[in-house]
Amino acid sequence: MQETALLGIVLFPLLGAIACAMLATGREENREADRKTVHWVACLSVAGSFALSLYCFAKLYLTHRAMPEANPTLSYTAYEWFSIWVRERQVPVQVRFVMDALSGVMALVVTGIGLLIHIYSTGYMSEEKSFARFFSYLNLFTASMLILILGSNLPLMFVGFPTGQFHFRSPLKAPDDLKGLKIIAGTA
């Protein structure tokens, strides 16, 4: 159960982002009902992710208490993404999420503070025209941060990095995000 919970930690905000994006295309006459639905979908998806993070962290803590000399980790391998050949040997690159003590604390911080931000933003953004789009981006950002924290390899972490870089008001700033990615990758 705790291994598949790692996948749920990432998938809940991702599915919440997709649902909010679908609600962003709703009709104008149901605007208030759509806002309430978006609020509940966005907040509950991050709350579910927080609950799973808490569950996994508790499992790590209890395992460490039972065996103090061990360094417990939880791992979930979704599938093999691709493989590369290195010196006549095939090396698989898997979509795998791993939680140890440090990534467990970070997942709790991201999901816990993220939930508080979602709750606060509901009132703060209440008069905004693009309410559903904002929460879709916010859930997508939360999911990308969790991919960065729980991803077990560099290609998977690079999937999470550019996804989290967005500009709510101005999509024309995307070249700035690409420049930041190039600097981190060392190719700028």
Secondary structure per residue as TSV (DSSP state, phi and psi in degrees):
chain	resnum	aa	ss	phi	psi
A	1	M	-	360.0	-46.0
A	2	Q	H	-68.1	-26.3
A	3	E	H	-69.1	-44.7
A	4	T	H	-71.8	-21.2
A	5	A	H	-64.3	-29.7
A	6	L	H	-60.9	-39.8
A	7	L	H	-66.7	-39.5
A	8	G	H	-64.2	-33.3
A	9	I	H	-58.2	-40.0
A	10	V	H	-84.2	-38.1
A	11	L	H	-72.6	-33.6
A	12	F	H	-56.5	-53.7
A	13	P	H	-65.8	-31.8
A	14	L	H	-66.3	-44.2
A	15	L	H	-67.7	-34.4
A	16	G	H	-63.3	-38.5
A	17	A	H	-64.4	-42.1
A	18	I	H	-65.3	-43.5
A	19	A	H	-64.3	-42.0
A	20	C	H	-66.2	-36.4
A	21	A	H	-66.1	-36.9
A	22	M	H	-68.8	-35.9
A	23	L	H	-72.7	-21.4
A	24	A	H	-67.3	-21.3
A	25	T	T	-93.6	14.9
A	26	G	-	-68.6	172.6
A	27	R	-	-76.3	156.3
A	28	E	S	-70.9	-32.5
A	29	E	T	-73.4	-20.4
A	30	N	T	-103.1	30.2
A	31	R	H	-59.6	-45.6
A	32	E	H	-68.8	-40.9
A	33	A	H	-64.7	-39.8
A	34	D	H	-65.0	-37.4
A	35	R	H	-63.0	-42.2
A	36	K	H	-65.6	-41.5
A	37	T	H	-63.4	-45.1
A	38	V	H	-60.5	-43.7
A	39	H	H	-57.1	-49.5
A	40	W	H	-69.0	-41.4
A	41	V	H	-62.8	-47.6
A	42	A	H	-64.8	-47.7
A	43	C	H	-69.3	-41.6
A	44	L	H	-69.1	-32.0
A	45	S	H	-66.9	-39.9
A	46	V	H	-74.4	-34.5
A	47	A	H	-64.6	-39.3
A	48	G	H	-63.6	-40.3
A	49	S	H	-64.6	-39.9
A	50	F	H	-63.9	-43.1
A	51	A	H	-62.7	-41.5
A	52	L	H	-68.1	-36.1
A	53	S	H	-63.4	-41.8
A	54	L	H	-64.2	-41.4
A	55	Y	H	-61.9	-48.6
A	56	C	H	-65.2	-40.7
A	57	F	H	-65.2	-37.8
A	58	A	H	-63.9	-39.8
A	59	K	H	-62.0	-42.7
A	60	L	H	-61.9	-44.4
A	61	Y	H	-63.4	-44.8
A	62	L	H	-66.7	-36.0
A	63	T	H	-65.6	-41.3
A	64	H	H	-66.2	-36.7
A	65	R	H	-66.8	-35.8
A	66	A	H	-73.1	-36.3
A	67	M	-	-131.2	86.2
A	68	P	T	-61.9	-26.7
A	69	E	T	-78.9	-14.3
A	70	A	-	-85.0	153.2
A	71	N	-	-112.4	87.3
A	72	P	-	-70.2	144.7
A	73	T	-	-139.0	152.2
A	74	L	E	-111.3	141.7
A	75	S	E	-142.1	140.1
A	76	Y	E	-135.9	120.6
A	77	T	E	-101.2	115.7
A	78	A	E	-77.9	-52.9
A	79	Y	E	-169.5	169.1
A	80	E	E	-85.5	120.3
A	81	W	E	-75.9	-57.3
A	82	F	E	-159.5	176.7
A	83	S	E	-137.8	152.5
A	84	I	E	-123.9	154.9
A	85	W	E	-98.6	124.5
A	86	V	E	-127.6	113.7
A	87	R	T	50.3	54.2
A	88	E	T	61.6	26.6
A	89	R	E	-132.2	135.6
A	90	Q	E	-86.6	125.3
A	91	V	E	-112.4	116.3
A	92	P	E	-77.6	142.8
A	93	V	E	-112.5	113.4
A	94	Q	E	-105.9	151.8
A	95	V	E	-85.2	98.8
A	96	R	E	-135.4	136.9
A	97	F	E	-112.3	133.9
A	98	V	E	-130.0	136.2
A	99	M	E	-124.4	122.2
A	100	D	-	-115.1	-167.1
A	101	A	H	-62.4	-45.2
A	102	L	H	-67.6	-47.7
A	103	S	H	-68.0	-26.6
A	104	G	H	-66.2	-43.7
A	105	V	H	-64.8	-42.8
A	106	M	H	-64.5	-38.5
A	107	A	H	-64.8	-38.4
A	108	L	H	-65.0	-40.1
A	109	V	H	-65.1	-48.1
A	110	V	H	-64.4	-44.9
A	111	T	H	-75.6	-37.4
A	112	G	H	-68.5	-50.4
A	113	I	H	-67.9	-36.5
A	114	G	H	-60.7	-39.3
A	115	L	H	-64.4	-42.6
A	116	L	H	-63.1	-38.9
A	117	I	H	-65.0	-41.4
A	118	H	H	-60.5	-45.2
A	119	I	H	-64.8	-44.3
A	120	Y	H	-65.4	-40.9
A	121	S	H	-67.1	-22.7
A	122	T	H	-59.0	-45.4
A	123	G	H	-77.3	-39.2
A	124	Y	H	-64.8	-37.9
A	125	M	T	-98.6	13.3
A	126	S	T	-61.3	-30.0
A	127	E	T	-95.4	1.9
A	128	E	-	-74.6	140.0
A	129	K	T	-66.7	-38.4
A	130	S	T	-98.8	49.3
A	131	F	H	-58.5	-50.5
A	132	A	H	-67.9	-38.2
A	133	R	H	-64.7	-40.8
A	134	F	H	-59.5	-47.1
A	135	F	H	-70.7	-29.0
A	136	S	H	-62.9	-46.2
A	137	Y	H	-63.8	-39.4
A	138	L	H	-66.2	-41.1
A	139	N	H	-67.5	-38.1
A	140	L	H	-63.9	-39.9
A	141	F	H	-63.0	-43.2
A	142	T	H	-61.6	-44.2
A	143	A	H	-62.9	-41.1
A	144	S	H	-67.5	-36.3
A	145	M	H	-64.6	-38.2
A	146	L	H	-69.6	-33.9
A	147	I	H	-64.1	-41.6
A	148	L	H	-61.5	-40.2
A	149	I	H	-75.2	-43.6
A	150	L	H	-97.5	-12.6
A	151	G	B	-61.8	137.8
A	152	S	-	-95.4	-5.1
A	153	N	S	-144.6	165.0
A	154	L	H	-65.5	-43.1
A	155	P	H	-59.7	-38.2
A	156	L	H	-68.5	-37.2
A	157	M	H	-66.9	-33.6
A	158	F	H	-70.4	-21.1
A	159	V	H	-67.0	-40.7
A	160	G	H	-75.0	-29.6
A	161	F	H	-65.7	-56.9
A	162	P	H	-71.3	-23.2
A	163	T	H	-64.5	-35.1
A	164	G	T	-78.3	-9.4
A	165	Q	-	-95.2	101.8
A	166	F	-	-141.6	160.7
A	167	H	-	-123.7	115.0
A	168	F	S	-62.8	-42.4
A	169	R	S	-89.1	-32.5
A	170	S	-	-132.5	98.6
A	171	P	G	-70.6	-6.9
A	172	L	G	-75.1	-5.8
A	173	K	G	-87.5	8.8
A	174	A	H	-59.5	-36.4
A	175	P	H	-59.5	-31.5
A	176	D	H	-65.0	-38.2
A	177	D	H	-66.5	-40.6
A	178	L	H	-63.3	-39.2
A	179	K	H	-62.5	-42.3
A	180	G	H	-62.3	-39.2
A	181	L	H	-65.1	-40.1
A	182	K	H	-65.3	-38.1
A	183	I	H	-65.0	-42.8
A	184	I	H	-67.2	-38.8
A	185	A	H	-73.7	-13.7
A	186	G	T	82.9	20.0
A	187	T	-	-109.9	6.8
A	188	A	-	-88.5	360.0
